[in-house]
Amino acid sequence: MDQLFPTPVDDVDTTAIYAADERAAIADRPWVLANMISSVDGAVAIDGVSGGLGGPGDKAAFRAIRAVADVIIAASGTVIAENYRRPQTPPDIQEMRVARGQSPLPRIAIVSGSLNISPDHRVFDPEARPLVITHAKSPADRRDMLGTVADIISAGDTTVDLADALRQLKTLGAKTVLIEGGPTLNAAFVGEDLIDEFCLSFSPLLVGGNGPRVVGSTHSHDPRPMRLDRTLHQDGFLFHRYLRQR
């Protein structure tokens, strides 16, 4: 993989370059990083999943970005559609994480108000117990059921309060949180101006259709200015890192 911007560099170490990025501490919450892939014409999935958009470079960037996260947050619909499991972090990256003071694996956190994910889903691994982020009015029976396979975070009364959830994650030791969508969850974080960094991969495909965007919402808000920090390239794929300008 090569770096195109800010200065051209051939054959960069993808894991090392993302690990070296500065992510300054924030007073009351972790640093929030989002990562998504899009086709040239804006599609974020083929046949309902993102895998068809990717390639070897995208997989390398995906692993490198996950490697910096303490917690990986995804909506329950994304966890189900993409068939999430415990993070498949290679041993060498686990060693790097431990040397930085992180746990060997990032922790998965599933956002759901309805708690409609089955406790039998493979994401609920007893050796890598995930978190479930919900609200106080979520179904009590579902909460009790999922509480046997995950640790429950309650944030908000009738809807999930993302800012409160982030504060609670910080008390658990999270310094960097990675958002992996889907588009509705991305929109909620954008709407509350909680995203500090957005990593966006462009796949050299035209997909068509009328599927969701990277950030999908029926509600508009003031534009959030972003600054391009870096662009990497491999096999026609572009990997952009944007930082929020506050």
N, C-alpha and C positions, 0 to 999 in steps of 0.2 A: 504494500500500500504506500502511496506517495502523498506528500503534503503539497497542496497547491497554494494555500494562503495561511498565514500572512507572508511566509517566505517559502519558496519551493525547496523541498527536501525529498530525496529519493529514499524509498524503502525504510519507512519509519516503523518503529516498534509500537504497534497499536495499543497494546496493554500499557506500556510505559507512558505513552503520551497522554492517555486519559488519566492515568494515576497521578501524573505530575501537575495536572490542572489545579489552579487555586480555587478553593471553594471556602470563602471566608465565613466565619461563624456569624450566626444571626441570633439576636438577643433571646427570643422566646420560642424559636422553632428550628428544626434542621434546615439545611440547604435543600432545596427541592429542584430536582433534575427530571425532565421528561425526555423520553426517547420513543420515536415513532419512525416508521418507514412509509413512504408514499411513492406511487408511480409518477411519471412525468405529468400526467393529467390529473393527479390528485387523489387517486384511489388508494385506500389504506388496506384493502383486502381483495383477494380473489377467491370466490366461492366461500366467503365468510371468514377466511383466515388470512393472516399476513404472510405465511410462509412462502407462498408462491411468488411474492415480490422480491424475495431475498436471494442471496448468493454467498459465496465464500467470504467476500469482504464484509458483507453485512453481518454474517455470523461472527466474524472476528471483532467488529465494532460492538456488536451486542454483548459478547463476552467481556470485552474491555470495560464497557459502561457498567454492566452489572457488577464487575469486580470492585468498583469504587463505592457501591451502595451498602449502607447498613441495613436498610429495609427497602423492599421492592413492593410497591403498591399497585394493585390492579382491581378493577371492578369485577364483581362475581361473574358477569356475563362474559368478560374477556377470559377469565380463568377457565370457564366452562368451554367456550368456543375454541380456545387455543390449547385446551387440555394441559394446563399447568401441572408441574410436579415440583419437587424440591429442587433448588438450584443445582445445576450440574457443573459446579465449579471445579476446574482441574486442580490436582494437588499442588502444582507450582504456584497457581494463583492463590490457593488457600494459604500457602506459606507466606506469600507476599502480604496478604491481608493480616495475618497474625503478627508479622513483623511491624506492621503499621498500627497495631493495637486494635484491630478489628476482630470479630469472630471469623472462623474459617469460612462460613457460608453467610450470605445475606439472608435476611428473614423475609418471607412472603407475608404481605398483609392484604387481605381481601376486603374490599369495601362493598357493603350490601345493606340496604334498608329492609328488604324483604327476607333476607337470609334463605334464599331459594336454592342454595347449593347443597348437594347431598353430602352428608358426613362420610360417605363411602368414596368420594372423589379422591383421586390419587394425590392431590395436593396436600391432603391431610396425612402427612408422614410423621409417625411418632418420633422419629429420630431428628426431624427438622420441623417441629411443631409451628404452624403458622399463626398469625394473628387474624382476627376478624374484626373489622371496624364497622360498627353499626350505631343506632341511636336508641334512646330510652324506650320508644314505643314500638320497637321491632317485636315480632311475635315471640312471646315468652317461651313457647314450646320449642320453637326452632333455635332460639338462643341456648336453651338448656341442652339440646341435642348437639349443637355445634361446639358447646363448651366442653364436651368430652374429648374433642379432637383438636381444639384450637384455644388460644387465649383471646378472650373477648375484650374489646375496647369500646366503651359506650361514649359517644361524642354527639351532643345535641339532643333535643327533646323529640322532635317528630321527623327530622331529616338529619343526615350526617353533617356535623359541623367540622369541616375539614381543618380549620385553623386550630380548633381544640384538639382534634385528633393528632395533628402535628406536634402540638405542645406535649401531649401525652407520650408520643413517640420519643421526644427529646428526653423526657424523664426516664425513659427506658434505655437511654444511652445513644440513640440514633443521632448522628451528625449529618449524614447525607441520605436523603430519601429519593428513590427513583420511581417515577410514575410511568407505567407502561400502558395506560389507557383502560378501556377504549375511549373513543372520541367524546362521549358524554362526560366521563370522569375528567378527561382533559379540560373540557369546557368549564366544569365546576371549579377546577383549580385556576384556570385563566380568569374566570369571572371574579374570583376573590383575590386576584393578583398575587398568587402564592407560588408562581413558577419563577425560579431564578436562572435556570439554564434549560435550553431546549436543544436536544440533539435530534436532527432531522436527516434521515437518509433518503436519497432520491434514487429510485430504481429505474433503469433505462427501458421502461415498458409503457405502452399506451394500453389502458385497460377498458375505458369507456364505462357505460352504465351510470347509475345515479346513486352510488353508495355514499357512505359517510365520509366527511373530511377528517383531517388530522384532529381538528377541534370541532366537534359537532354540537351546535346549539341553535335553538330558535330565538334566543335572546341576544341582542347586540349589547356591546359595552364599549367604553372608550378604548381605542387601540393601545396596545402595550408595546412601546418602543423596544426593539431588540437590537443588539450589536453583534455582527458577525465576528466571531473570534478565530475560527479555524475552518478550513475545508480540506478534507482528505479525498483521495480518488483511487479507485481500483476497478478495472474491467467495466468502465462506463458508469459505475455507481459513484455518487457524490455523498460525502458525509460531512454535514455542516454542524458546527457548534455555535449556538447563539447565546448571548448573555443578556439578561434583562437590564435595561438602562433605567435607573431610578433617579 
